[in-house]
């Protein structure tokens, strides 16, 4: 293989595929990127077996066709150090040479035939959703996805499609985040996308994208890339049962004033107590270090008696940082019971701290 490509194009492709590389064991083929010339296209692939990304561009001069591999991080480091000009990539005797003017680098290759194959779209059913809508929705629920939970199905986000509604759901057992999208759907199905894939989807899905799936894999294809992730096989909790059916109290609150007050208290302690009084809301820190923080805001709650919520402040701030409206609704039944945070079609149910 021998090709000539602009440094800026190659660097951008290499930057995008870095999260998909094996970082610890550099002897693995998955620490390498696969470089392919195919039908006047230059293709760059990376995968860690669980997720994968294939980037392609026609903006290349192919001198000799062929395939190659190279350590993805080292190749990026080399390209970053070059000038903004054409770069020549050439394979000679199991080495990839990187040349630009008087500069020349050599990286050892592994066999391209050992590179893991990517799943094919074939006859997989298609999942129709606007990519920007999907990314905005995923961003809202992503903070609630658990990490390293022994119930592996919680280490991802559920996409539950039924009756012309798409629900995106995540929970870390202390809170449950749900984003509801109303749109026509042809089939009822659900799948669980791993947390790492959720993170990468937020970076990628801004073009017009086609999404395909089966019981094991989700594939997304655009004009510039193909992305895939293995799905989590498991049974996600019945999230509908967790949503409170009735709420005795619903209070419309101002987002900015709540964020300011909660952030003040969370300087001292992430665990806070919020007391709703008839004429004001009081915020206090919860800790055992003889350090106290307290603030309040004047607000007519409409309550006849005090009701308090003890909670990890991060759960409320995660919700408030991902809504567009200046106001939101707090729904609850009594002190010590789960409460809801709602804005349009985004809801978070939070388990309180027992005090």
Secondary structure, DSSP 8 states (H G I E B T S, - for coil): -EEEEEHHHHHHHHHHHGGGS--S-TTSGGGEEEEEEETTEEEEEEE-SSEEEEEEES--EEEE--EEEEEHHHHHHHHHTS-SSEEEEEEETTEEEEEETTEEEEEE---GGGS------TT-EEE---HHHHHHHHHHHHTT--SS-SSGGGSEEEEEEETTEEEEEEE-SSEEEEEEEE---SS-EEEEEEHHHHHHHHHHTTS--EEEE-SSEEEEE-SSEEEEEEB--S----HHHHS-S--SEEEEEEHHHHHHHHHHHHTT-SEEEEEE-SSEEEEEE--SSS---EEEEE-----SS-EEEEEEHHHHHHHHTT--SSEEEEEESSTTS-EEEEETTEEEEE-----
